[in-house]
């Protein structure tokens, strides 16, 4: 407990929400991918552990499958053990390997981001990334252990955004190259942010986060008030609110736990998470939530309420 009587964020978020145990989700992911392999007569999915080359191949295999599944017109064209497994010695290298590079180009162009430009890493950059991951393990050990194993591959890209996660490339996170020069806690924050998105993306496939009839096209939407003064106003569907809320509650906890963030930097994810929770607990968004989705929102609500207040 903290001096104020509130519970420390690590204690709160270290206890996984209902049906969100990391080990169980990873087992269900393996079963899901193995099932897809059998159904579509594909070569087995590459193992999760091992060299960077294997992790890159796995990310490409998974992403191509998800990308092709909606219309199922190109399943027969999926690669069968044809990945170019070039030498990878780090999860944050660029991607000059045919299948992963092709997938990255598709994902970026599909999102209107142009062509991806992986950023070459020198020794200081590698050290910065290592320090950020180690900081997550030190400050948020139970959360890091539940979240980081979902990511097979990380890529530093030459892009102005701090970080990105694209559903077309599951198990892959992107970090903007300029983040390598930021404080270690900020880089760790970005890695945690995108890794959490990967968890919810998987959970959407193997848990009842949304009702069976849910579609993005028919979902209710909510205007994000902090986007009103931005060039483009942002409207979030129920799914995007749920995924982002999961991230912001964890960032609120991480920033309370690490040395460096200002009171304002802690308050931003806290206020955004509070806004999203309130919308998700009420109609019409609440009507879109499945059993596990409701349990997750209630857990996020109780966790955020239990955190210490932000002090200037």
One Martini backbone bead per residue (centre of mass of N, CA, C, O) as a GRO file, in nm:
protein
  312
    1UNK     BB    1   0.100   0.033   0.015
    2UNK     BB    2   0.047   0.355   0.033
    3UNK     BB    3   0.044   0.639   0.218
    4UNK     BB    4  -0.267   0.700   0.119
    5UNK     BB    5  -0.395   0.387   0.090
    6UNK     BB    6  -0.328   0.310  -0.180
    7UNK     BB    7  -0.268   0.112  -0.446
    8UNK     BB    8  -0.031  -0.017  -0.618
    9UNK     BB    9  -0.011  -0.062  -0.950
   10UNK     BB   10   0.140  -0.335  -0.952
   11UNK     BB   11  -0.073  -0.481  -0.778
   12UNK     BB   12  -0.312  -0.438  -0.966
   13UNK     BB   13  -0.188  -0.520  -1.265
   14UNK     BB   14  -0.066  -0.804  -1.175
   15UNK     BB   15  -0.366  -0.871  -1.183
   16UNK     BB   16  -0.549  -1.037  -1.381
   17UNK     BB   17  -0.803  -1.043  -1.565
   18UNK     BB   18  -1.055  -1.199  -1.673
   19UNK     BB   19  -0.933  -1.409  -1.917
   20UNK     BB   20  -0.605  -1.267  -1.913
   21UNK     BB   21  -0.407  -1.474  -1.899
   22UNK     BB   22  -0.114  -1.504  -2.054
   23UNK     BB   23  -0.071  -1.813  -2.078
   24UNK     BB   24  -0.356  -1.878  -2.189
   25UNK     BB   25  -0.343  -1.700  -2.442
   26UNK     BB   26  -0.096  -1.841  -2.569
   27UNK     BB   27  -0.227  -2.119  -2.593
   28UNK     BB   28  -0.466  -2.023  -2.771
   29UNK     BB   29  -0.295  -1.923  -3.002
   30UNK     BB   30  -0.168  -2.192  -3.076
   31UNK     BB   31  -0.436  -2.335  -3.135
   32UNK     BB   32  -0.535  -2.145  -3.356
   33UNK     BB   33  -0.294  -2.179  -3.556
   34UNK     BB   34  -0.308  -2.484  -3.581
   35UNK     BB   35  -0.594  -2.490  -3.692
   36UNK     BB   36  -0.537  -2.329  -3.948
   37UNK     BB   37  -0.332  -2.523  -4.063
   38UNK     BB   38  -0.528  -2.759  -4.097
   39UNK     BB   39  -0.759  -2.629  -4.263
   40UNK     BB   40  -0.534  -2.497  -4.491
   41UNK     BB   41  -0.277  -2.668  -4.538
   42UNK     BB   42  -0.037  -2.566  -4.372
   43UNK     BB   43   0.234  -2.491  -4.249
   44UNK     BB   44   0.368  -2.472  -3.966
   45UNK     BB   45   0.409  -2.271  -3.723
   46UNK     BB   46   0.641  -2.106  -3.599
   47UNK     BB   47   0.814  -2.072  -3.341
   48UNK     BB   48   0.856  -1.844  -3.087
   49UNK     BB   49   1.119  -1.923  -3.026
   50UNK     BB   50   1.445  -1.810  -3.082
   51UNK     BB   51   1.536  -1.663  -3.337
   52UNK     BB   52   1.477  -1.384  -3.518
   53UNK     BB   53   1.400  -1.535  -3.776
   54UNK     BB   54   1.166  -1.696  -3.653
   55UNK     BB   55   1.003  -1.455  -3.554
   56UNK     BB   56   0.963  -1.328  -3.833
   57UNK     BB   57   0.821  -1.570  -3.961
   58UNK     BB   58   0.584  -1.578  -3.768
   59UNK     BB   59   0.470  -1.296  -3.819
   60UNK     BB   60   0.419  -1.343  -4.121
   61UNK     BB   61   0.234  -1.584  -4.103
   62UNK     BB   62   0.012  -1.458  -3.929
   63UNK     BB   63  -0.044  -1.201  -4.100
   64UNK     BB   64  -0.118  -1.337  -4.368
   65UNK     BB   65  -0.356  -1.496  -4.261
   66UNK     BB   66  -0.529  -1.259  -4.160
   67UNK     BB   67  -0.533  -1.101  -4.425
   68UNK     BB   68  -0.665  -1.355  -4.598
   69UNK     BB   69  -0.926  -1.457  -4.446
   70UNK     BB   70  -1.178  -1.282  -4.513
   71UNK     BB   71  -1.190  -1.392  -4.837
   72UNK     BB   72  -1.024  -1.657  -4.910
   73UNK     BB   73  -0.852  -1.621  -5.201
   74UNK     BB   74  -0.521  -1.668  -5.095
   75UNK     BB   75  -0.443  -1.925  -4.940
   76UNK     BB   76  -0.282  -2.089  -5.165
   77UNK     BB   77  -0.054  -1.845  -5.168
   78UNK     BB   78   0.079  -1.919  -4.927
   79UNK     BB   79   0.349  -1.977  -4.765
   80UNK     BB   80   0.571  -2.280  -4.758
   81UNK     BB   81   0.851  -2.269  -4.619
   82UNK     BB   82   0.980  -1.969  -4.764
   83UNK     BB   83   1.151  -1.828  -4.571
   84UNK     BB   84   1.379  -1.576  -4.514
   85UNK     BB   85   1.649  -1.648  -4.283
   86UNK     BB   86   1.801  -1.417  -4.180
   87UNK     BB   87   2.018  -1.246  -3.982
   88UNK     BB   88   1.912  -1.229  -3.642
   89UNK     BB   89   1.999  -1.053  -3.320
   90UNK     BB   90   1.721  -0.887  -3.302
   91UNK     BB   91   1.397  -0.749  -3.234
   92UNK     BB   92   1.502  -0.443  -3.377
   93UNK     BB   93   1.529  -0.482  -3.659
   94UNK     BB   94   1.506  -0.491  -3.963
   95UNK     BB   95   1.332  -0.599  -4.297
   96UNK     BB   96   1.493  -0.800  -4.553
   97UNK     BB   97   1.255  -1.013  -4.562
   98UNK     BB   98   1.034  -1.099  -4.780
   99UNK     BB   99   0.768  -1.162  -4.612
  100UNK     BB  100   0.785  -0.935  -4.404
  101UNK     BB  101   0.824  -0.697  -4.595
  102UNK     BB  102   0.561  -0.739  -4.753
  103UNK     BB  103   0.373  -0.702  -4.509
  104UNK     BB  104   0.459  -0.418  -4.428
  105UNK     BB  105   0.382  -0.278  -4.689
  106UNK     BB  106   0.085  -0.345  -4.679
  107UNK     BB  107   0.014  -0.217  -4.405
  108UNK     BB  108   0.106   0.073  -4.467
  109UNK     BB  109  -0.063   0.120  -4.724
  110UNK     BB  110  -0.341   0.052  -4.595
  111UNK     BB  111  -0.289   0.311  -4.382
  112UNK     BB  112  -0.138   0.552  -4.534
  113UNK     BB  113   0.207   0.536  -4.469
  114UNK     BB  114   0.349   0.411  -4.682
  115UNK     BB  115   0.669   0.323  -4.665
  116UNK     BB  116   0.875   0.135  -4.493
  117UNK     BB  117   1.160   0.244  -4.270
  118UNK     BB  118   1.400   0.094  -4.144
  119UNK     BB  119   1.618   0.139  -3.873
  120UNK     BB  120   1.930   0.156  -3.813
  121UNK     BB  121   2.145  -0.005  -3.570
  122UNK     BB  122   2.328   0.086  -3.313
  123UNK     BB  123   2.460   0.049  -3.011
  124UNK     BB  124   2.299   0.273  -2.862
  125UNK     BB  125   2.023   0.174  -2.956
  126UNK     BB  126   2.035  -0.104  -2.824
  127UNK     BB  127   2.074   0.002  -2.539
  128UNK     BB  128   1.808   0.156  -2.519
  129UNK     BB  129   1.621  -0.089  -2.558
  130UNK     BB  130   1.727  -0.261  -2.327
  131UNK     BB  131   1.668  -0.055  -2.101
  132UNK     BB  132   1.360  -0.044  -2.143
  133UNK     BB  133   1.297  -0.342  -2.090
  134UNK     BB  134   1.428  -0.353  -1.810
  135UNK     BB  135   1.246  -0.141  -1.678
  136UNK     BB  136   0.986  -0.300  -1.699
  137UNK     BB  137   1.093  -0.539  -1.521
  138UNK     BB  138   1.140  -0.359  -1.264
  139UNK     BB  139   0.862  -0.190  -1.237
  140UNK     BB  140   0.674  -0.425  -1.416
  141UNK     BB  141   0.706  -0.743  -1.383
  142UNK     BB  142   0.417  -0.874  -1.410
  143UNK     BB  143   0.329  -0.726  -1.661
  144UNK     BB  144   0.565  -0.793  -1.848
  145UNK     BB  145   0.523  -1.106  -1.828
  146UNK     BB  146   0.224  -1.084  -1.961
  147UNK     BB  147   0.302  -0.907  -2.236
  148UNK     BB  148   0.581  -0.939  -2.398
  149UNK     BB  149   0.544  -1.241  -2.518
  150UNK     BB  150   0.353  -1.147  -2.765
  151UNK     BB  151   0.615  -1.041  -2.891
  152UNK     BB  152   0.826  -1.122  -3.172
  153UNK     BB  153   0.856  -0.821  -3.307
  154UNK     BB  154   1.074  -0.537  -3.356
  155UNK     BB  155   1.055  -0.201  -3.513
  156UNK     BB  156   1.249   0.050  -3.630
  157UNK     BB  157   1.127   0.359  -3.753
  158UNK     BB  158   1.104   0.616  -3.996
  159UNK     BB  159   0.905   0.810  -3.782
  160UNK     BB  160   0.714   1.050  -3.604
  161UNK     BB  161   0.603   0.841  -3.442
  162UNK     BB  162   0.645   0.679  -3.149
  163UNK     BB  163   0.420   0.447  -3.216
  164UNK     BB  164   0.301   0.110  -3.331
  165UNK     BB  165  -0.004  -0.076  -3.423
  166UNK     BB  166  -0.089  -0.346  -3.649
  167UNK     BB  167  -0.324  -0.583  -3.731
  168UNK     BB  168  -0.168  -0.695  -3.992
  169UNK     BB  169   0.092  -0.724  -3.769
  170UNK     BB  170   0.121  -0.948  -3.568
  171UNK     BB  171   0.373  -0.945  -3.319
  172UNK     BB  172   0.420  -0.637  -3.402
  173UNK     BB  173   0.628  -0.355  -3.335
  174UNK     BB  174   0.658   0.009  -3.336
  175UNK     BB  175   0.937   0.245  -3.341
  176UNK     BB  176   1.041   0.549  -3.336
  177UNK     BB  177   1.358   0.672  -3.385
  178UNK     BB  178   1.340   0.922  -3.184
  179UNK     BB  179   1.303   0.746  -2.917
  180UNK     BB  180   1.612   0.677  -2.872
  181UNK     BB  181   1.653   0.987  -2.739
  182UNK     BB  182   1.491   0.932  -2.507
  183UNK     BB  183   1.381   0.849  -2.233
  184UNK     BB  184   1.355   0.544  -2.102
  185UNK     BB  185   1.055   0.560  -2.010
  186UNK     BB  186   0.939   0.639  -2.291
  187UNK     BB  187   1.024   0.384  -2.442
  188UNK     BB  188   0.885   0.186  -2.252
  189UNK     BB  189   0.600   0.302  -2.291
  190UNK     BB  190   0.582   0.235  -2.596
  191UNK     BB  191   0.620  -0.071  -2.575
  192UNK     BB  192   0.382  -0.123  -2.388
  193UNK     BB  193   0.158  -0.005  -2.558
  194UNK     BB  194   0.184  -0.204  -2.808
  195UNK     BB  195   0.171  -0.472  -2.653
  196UNK     BB  196  -0.121  -0.431  -2.550
  197UNK     BB  197  -0.253  -0.439  -2.829
  198UNK     BB  198  -0.176  -0.733  -2.889
  199UNK     BB  199  -0.344  -0.860  -2.667
  200UNK     BB  200  -0.628  -0.756  -2.757
  201UNK     BB  201  -0.622  -0.875  -3.040
  202UNK     BB  202  -0.619  -1.165  -2.945
  203UNK     BB  203  -0.863  -1.160  -2.748
  204UNK     BB  204  -1.073  -1.110  -2.973
  205UNK     BB  205  -1.037  -1.411  -3.090
  206UNK     BB  206  -1.049  -1.586  -2.784
  207UNK     BB  207  -1.275  -1.390  -2.677
  208UNK     BB  208  -1.569  -1.221  -2.526
  209UNK     BB  209  -1.561  -0.897  -2.596
  210UNK     BB  210  -1.787  -0.929  -2.815
  211UNK     BB  211  -2.050  -0.947  -2.979
  212UNK     BB  212  -2.132  -1.139  -3.251
  213UNK     BB  213  -2.272  -0.879  -3.409
  214UNK     BB  214  -2.024  -0.723  -3.431
  215UNK     BB  215  -1.927  -0.412  -3.599
  216UNK     BB  216  -1.760  -0.143  -3.714
  217UNK     BB  217  -1.984  -0.021  -3.902
  218UNK     BB  218  -2.221  -0.037  -3.652
  219UNK     BB  219  -2.089   0.107  -3.443
  220UNK     BB  220  -2.059   0.299  -3.205
  221UNK     BB  221  -1.956   0.642  -3.148
  222UNK     BB  222  -1.680   0.848  -3.010
  223UNK     BB  223  -1.572   1.150  -2.926
  224UNK     BB  224  -1.262   1.279  -2.877
  225UNK     BB  225  -1.192   1.560  -2.698
  226UNK     BB  226  -0.869   1.577  -2.762
  227UNK     BB  227  -0.936   1.608  -3.093
  228UNK     BB  228  -1.077   1.882  -3.159
  229UNK     BB  229  -0.789   2.053  -3.205
  230UNK     BB  230  -0.728   1.879  -3.427
  231UNK     BB  231  -0.720   1.823  -3.761
  232UNK     BB  232  -0.861   1.542  -3.664
  233UNK     BB  233  -1.127   1.397  -3.571
  234UNK     BB  234  -1.204   1.140  -3.324
  235UNK     BB  235  -1.369   0.822  -3.367
  236UNK     BB  236  -1.478   0.565  -3.149
  237UNK     BB  237  -1.528   0.257  -3.113
  238UNK     BB  238  -1.573   0.006  -2.905
  239UNK     BB  239  -1.309  -0.139  -2.969
  240UNK     BB  240  -1.119   0.110  -2.946
  241UNK     BB  241  -1.189   0.179  -2.657
  242UNK     BB  242  -1.101  -0.089  -2.529
  243UNK     BB  243  -0.808  -0.099  -2.625
  244UNK     BB  244  -0.722   0.186  -2.517
  245UNK     BB  245  -0.803   0.150  -2.222
  246UNK     BB  246  -0.608  -0.078  -2.156
  247UNK     BB  247  -0.361   0.100  -2.202
  248UNK     BB  248  -0.410   0.355  -2.018
  249UNK     BB  249  -0.416   0.214  -1.746
  250UNK     BB  250  -0.124   0.108  -1.763
  251UNK     BB  251   0.013   0.384  -1.804
  252UNK     BB  252  -0.083   0.505  -1.540
  253UNK     BB  253   0.074   0.297  -1.369
  254UNK     BB  254   0.360   0.328  -1.480
  255UNK     BB  255   0.392   0.642  -1.431
  256UNK     BB  256   0.361   0.606  -1.116
  257UNK     BB  257   0.630   0.401  -1.091
  258UNK     BB  258   0.818   0.597  -1.239
  259UNK     BB  259   1.090   0.787  -1.306
  260UNK     BB  260   0.995   1.125  -1.469
  261UNK     BB  261   0.711   1.189  -1.478
  262UNK     BB  262   0.478   1.408  -1.483
  263UNK     BB  263   0.175   1.495  -1.379
  264UNK     BB  264   0.069   1.535  -1.668
  265UNK     BB  265   0.172   1.257  -1.785
  266UNK     BB  266  -0.017   1.099  -1.590
  267UNK     BB  267  -0.300   1.233  -1.645
  268UNK     BB  268  -0.362   1.164  -1.936
  269UNK     BB  269  -0.423   0.852  -1.915
  270UNK     BB  270  -0.625   0.882  -1.685
  271UNK     BB  271  -0.843   1.058  -1.828
  272UNK     BB  272  -0.884   0.874  -2.074
  273UNK     BB  273  -0.967   0.622  -1.923
  274UNK     BB  274  -1.211   0.742  -1.779
  275UNK     BB  275  -1.371   0.818  -2.029
  276UNK     BB  276  -1.386   0.530  -2.156
  277UNK     BB  277  -1.519   0.379  -1.926
  278UNK     BB  278  -1.780   0.544  -1.912
  279UNK     BB  279  -1.868   0.465  -2.201
  280UNK     BB  280  -1.854   0.145  -2.167
  281UNK     BB  281  -2.076   0.140  -1.921
  282UNK     BB  282  -2.258   0.259  -2.146
  283UNK     BB  283  -2.485   0.340  -2.349
  284UNK     BB  284  -2.410   0.168  -2.640
  285UNK     BB  285  -2.137   0.019  -2.575
  286UNK     BB  286  -2.227  -0.198  -2.367
  287UNK     BB  287  -2.395  -0.364  -2.588
  288UNK     BB  288  -2.116  -0.473  -2.735
  289UNK     BB  289  -2.041  -0.644  -2.497
  290UNK     BB  290  -1.909  -0.907  -2.375
  291UNK     BB  291  -1.834  -1.087  -2.109
  292UNK     BB  292  -1.524  -1.018  -2.115
  293UNK     BB  293  -1.554  -0.716  -2.168
  294UNK     BB  294  -1.699  -0.640  -1.907
  295UNK     BB  295  -1.485  -0.752  -1.713
  296UNK     BB  296  -1.258  -0.570  -1.811
  297UNK     BB  297  -1.384  -0.293  -1.750
  298UNK     BB  298  -1.429  -0.341  -1.447
  299UNK     BB  299  -1.129  -0.385  -1.384
  300UNK     BB  300  -1.027  -0.111  -1.486
  301UNK     BB  301  -1.199   0.059  -1.298
  302UNK     BB  302  -1.094  -0.050  -1.025
  303UNK     BB  303  -0.794   0.006  -1.080
  304UNK     BB  304  -0.806   0.313  -1.121
  305UNK     BB  305  -0.941   0.381  -0.843
  306UNK     BB  306  -0.686   0.250  -0.670
  307UNK     BB  307  -0.509   0.466  -0.744
  308UNK     BB  308  -0.314   0.707  -0.697
  309UNK     BB  309  -0.292   1.019  -0.680
  310UNK     BB  310  -0.209   1.301  -0.841
  311UNK     BB  311   0.097   1.486  -0.794
  312UNK     BB  312   0.278   1.788  -0.833
   0.00000   0.00000   0.00000
